[in-house]
Amino acid sequence: MSYAPARWLPGPHLMTIFARLARGPAGLAPRRERWELDDGDFLDVDRHGEPGAPAVVILHGLEGSSRAPYVLRLVAACAARGLSSVAVNFRGCSGERNRLPRLYHSGETTDLDRVVARLVAERPGRPLGVAGFSLGGNVVAKWLGEGGERLPPEVRAGAVISVPFDLARCADAIDGSGGMARLYRARFLRTLRAKALDKTRRFEGLPFTAAEVRACDTFARFDDAVTSRLHGFAGARDYWTRCSSGRALPGLARPLLAIAAEDDPIVPRESLPLEVARHTPALRLETYPAGGHVGFVSGRPWRFEFFAEARAATFLDEALRR
């Protein structure tokens, strides 16, 4: 497949914002299910397609959901190829608060492990793919790399889009002084702080206070005060180092397609695993000069398309039907 960036969306920011605001495909009718977890919490998932068809597990990005437009575009692209999908909401992202003090984060792979194990138990032998966007892509890449040959044989391949392979560099980018960096940062931190403040009202003995949460005006401060403390890391730098998927990629034993844009305003080009890709046969890193962050819009203003979702669905379809 070839990709020609939409000329009417010049620059990475317009591409990024347009793709996020564009409506998802119409006519999709997901089956919402609540999966109870062994730790007392739950995951809300949306199922699409025929139960017996090869399935793709889809993870959304930071503060997204299973109904984010980019997720629905991938769901539709998979459906067009006869693939079913299971779109997962991270804890606290389905529109309902999760039950425990903990939330989700860039390196949390145990819930993906639970989802895959349940799907394998439901239909042993059914081919499975895993896909993720941005933060969800980091989770997918980390899970595949750390799992290596130990993953269930049903898991055939993965596809990820706009992944922050190096969390420290990506946090530095979004914490930058530019106007657009401030816009992205404010958008994400608004809901992250709200969730953390809700935790302080619901639970006693948390490792942070409401005042500390309100003072978080950068990702570095939020990850240092909230994410790292809540999930057992020594601080933001420890969290970023241990949860960056780039360090897990050499362990890949399943084909992984990674789609990235060199002009991504959140994932700097120097954070892409270019050298790792040259020495890791299972990693197919496709970089494009333009595309923004989870953008990759092509076509005309009156008939535009989204390249990355279509490319990911094609790659997974080919892998799951071998």
Secondary structure, DSSP 8 states (H G I E B T S, - for coil): ----B-TTS-SHHHHHHHHHHS---SS---EEEEEE-TTS-EEEEEEES-TTS-EEEEE--TT--TTSHHHHHHHHHHHHTT-EEEEE--TT-SSS--SSS----TT--HHHHHHHHHHHHHSTT--EEEEEETHHHHHHHHHHHHHGGGS-TTEEEEEEES--SSHHHHHHHHTSSSHHHHHHHHHHHHHHHHHHHHHHHH-SS-SS-HHHHHT--SHHHHIIIIIHHHTT-SSHHHHHHHH-GGGGGGG--S-EEEEEETT-SSS-GGGS-HHHHHH-TTEEEEEES--TTTT-EEEETTEEEEHHHHHHHHHHHHHHT-
